[in-house]
Amino acid sequence: MEHMVMSEPATTYDVIGGGGVRLHAREWGNRQGRPILFIHGWSASHVCWSHQMSGRLAEEFRLVAFDNRGHGMSEKPLGAENYRDPQLWADDLAAVIDQLDLDRPVLVAWSYGGFIVSDYVRAYGEDRIGAVNLVGAAVTMKPPTFDHIGPGFLGNAPDASMPDLATNIAAIHRFLDVCTAEPLDPHDWTAALAWNMVVPPEVRGALISREINSDDVLTTLSVPVLVTHGRSDTIVLPSMAEHVLDVCKTATPSWYDAVGHMPFVEDQTRFDQELTEFVNEIV
């Protein structure tokens, strides 16, 4: 596997999201191609998609990724109220689609990105999107039991949300070690450590203080949904994907054996090929 080197974006954007928060967005690939909008997960950044941005997808599609509020190069207000209101997340995604003039993009939502897509569809409906690819995605969060969330997350997220830096670093170190079934390439691992460490611990904690049930959205979706999930995922358990497949009538499974929480890195060739086919099947 080639290690993570981010290709130069064609364009960068400042997007004004929910509540006026500034979001950083980037674009690669074929400007005339079907748009694919990538939504990263908890404590991550747009950089997590670097393999996709420099690979075969860029030849055919208009690829856009952005940093969620509190992450990466986006604005990072520290108050929990900036992260607990589902409308703010919905407004963020709507702002990226609107301000970049994305025509019915395919949403590729990793991990926490599943919540964000659900927030968006609940608030804005599905008319502006073409399809959804849920990748190791979470759609339900019920403290204190956290059904379908695995020990790789629950064992590390609390420490990662603590103000003490050494505690933080150790927690993210452990988290990254269990994110994938096989160890990440050292360059990818280092990049992941770096994008995690620019997220304030207050933000990480606020993200997981929400209670979320997306069944209302999943049961009514009519756009195609591809459910991509590693069978060895200990962050978001395979039972989460099973739940989506149970309640969403348009969902199709794509199971990855011996793959953890990052199928787009762990098996990039298959991931990019399936995403290409999925996008090209959409009317």
N, C-alpha and C positions, 0 to 999 in steps of 0.2 A: 504494500500500500504506500503510495506517495504521501509524504507528510504534508501537514496543513500549511500551505502558503496562499495567502489571500490574493487572488488576481485583482488588478486595478479595476475599480468600478467605472462604468461608463459615466455615471452621474451620481452625485450625492445630494441629499435633500434635507432641509429642516422642515419637519411637519409639525403643525400645531395641533396637539391631541386634546383629549378630554381635560377640561378645567384649565386649558391654556398651557399644559406641559409640553415642552419642546421635545420632539422625537427625532432621532437620527435615522434616516433611511438611505439605502444604496441600491443601485441598479446595475445589472450586468446583462450580457447576452444580446439577443436579437430584438431590437426595438419594435420590429413589425410582428414578432411572434406572439403567441398566446401568453398572457401574463400568468406567472406563478408567484404567489406571495408567501414567503417563508416566515413562520412565527416561532420563535425560539421558546425555550422553557425556563423554569425557575433558575435564577442565578446564572443565566447564560448570556449570550450575545449573538448578534448577526454573524460573528466570526465562526460560529459552530458549523455554518453551511459552506465553508470555504471549498470543500471538495466538490460540492455541487456547482459552485459559481465558476470554477475553473475547469469543469469537465464537459461532457458531451451535451448536457442540457443547455449550456450557453449558446451552442450553435443554432438551436432551434427556437428557444423560448425567450421571452422577456422575463428576466429573473429579478425579483425585488425582495430584499430582506431589510428588516428594521430592528432597532433595539427597543425592547419594551420599556415603558416608564421605569425609572430606577435602575436600569441596566445599561451596560456598554457605554455608548457615547450619547445616550439620551439624558434628559434632565432627571435629577435624582432627589426630589423632595423627600424628606425623612418621615413626615407625619404619616401614621398608619391610615389616616382617612383618605390618603391619596391612592390607596391600594385595595381598600375593602369594598368600594362601591362598584358593582358590576357595570353600571352605566359608563364609568370612566374608561374601563377596558373596551367596552363596545365603541365608545366615541373615538378611542385611539385607532382601532382597526378601521373604522369608517373614515377617519381622517386620512389614513394612508391610501386607502382605495380611492377616495375622492380627490385628494390633492395631487396624486400621481396619475390620475385619470386612468385607472386600471379597469379594463373592460371585462367584466365577469371573470375575475382571476380564479385560478385554482388555489385554494388555501392549503398550505402544507403546515400542519400544526404539531409541533413536538411537545410532548409532556404537558407542562402547564399551559401550553398553547391551546390544548383542547378546551380548557375553561374559557379562554379568551374568545375562541370561535363561537362557543355556546353563548357567551355574554353578548356577542355581536348579533347573532341570529335572533336571539330573544328580543333585542331592542330594535333591530333594523330589518328583520326578515331575511330572506335568501335571494331576493331578486337581483342583487348586485354581484352575486358570486356564482361561479360555474360548477364547482365541485369542492370536496374536502378530502384531504389525505390526512388521517389521524395517525401519527407516528409515535408509538410508545406513549400515547396521549392519555391524559386524565380527564374525566368528565364528572366525577363525583368526589366530594371531600366532606367527610362527616366526622369532625372531632367529637369525642376523643377516640373513636374506634378506627377511623381512617380505613374503611373497607377498601380493598383493592390497591392500597398503597403499601409498598413492601418495606422490609427491614433495611434495605440499602438506603432508603430515604428517611424513614422514621428514626433510624439509629444515628443519623448524622445531621439532619436539618436543625434540631434544637440547638446543638452546639454551634452550628454555622450561623445561627441568629444571635449569638452572644456577642457582647461588645469586646471581649478580650481577644486580641489579635492572634495570639498563639493557639487558643482554643479553636478559633475560626479556621486558621490554616490547617490544623490537624483534622478538623471535621471535613473540610473540602478535600483534603488529601485522601481520606478514607472514602468519601463519596465518589471521587473519580476512580478509585481503584475498583469499586463495585458497579460502576456505570456500564462496563462492557464485559462480555464473557471472557474474552482474551485481553491481555494488557494492550492499552493504546500505544501506538507509535510514540516514542519519547517526545517528539516535536509536537504532536497533537496533544499529548498529556500536558506539556508545559503551557501550550496556548490555552487549554481549558482551565488550568490553574489560574492563569492570568485573567481570563475573562470573568471567572468567578470572583476573584479578589477585588475587582473594581465595583462590585455590587455591595452597597453598605449592608451590614448585618441587620439593621432596622428594617430595610426593604425585604430581605429574605423572610424575616419573622412576620411582617405584615401580610405577605402573600399567602402564608399558610394559616392565617388566623380567620380566613373566610370559611363559611359553610356553603357548599355548592352542591346542587342537584340539577343536572342538565337533562334529565329524562324528558321534561316538557318540550325541549328543543329537538332531542334525538327522535322522539316518536312522531314528530310532524315534518321532519326534513324530507324534501322530495329530490334534492340534488344528489348525484352519486357520492358515496362515501367509501373510500378505500381505507381499511383498517390494517395498518402495518405494525406488527408487534413481534418483538423477540421472545421466544419461549423461555429464555433464561433471564428475562428482565426482573431484577429484584428491587427496582425503583418504583415503577408502576407495573403492578403484577399482570400477567396474562389474563387473569379473571376480569380486569377492567375492560380489555378488548372483548372478552366474551359477553360482558354486560352490554357493550355498545351493539354487538351483533344481535343480541336478544331483543333490544328495544328499537333499533333503527332499521326500518324496512328496506332502506336503500344501501345498507352497508355490506361490503364484500371483504372477506378476510384475506390477509397475506401474512402467513406465519413464517417466521425466520427461526429455524432450528439453530441451537448453539450460538445465539445472538442475544445480547443484553439490551440496554436502554438506548443504544445509538446505532440502529440499523443503517442509517445513511452514511455512517463512517465504517462500521464493522463489515458491511457488505455493500460498498458503494456501487459496484457494477450492477448488481441486481436491483438495488434501490432506484438508481437513475433510469434503468431500463423500464421498470414497472411504472415509474412516475411518467415517463415519456408515453408509454402505451395508454395509461389512464387519462392523461391530458388529451391525447389525440382521439380518444373515443367520445369526448364530450361534444355535444351538438353546439 
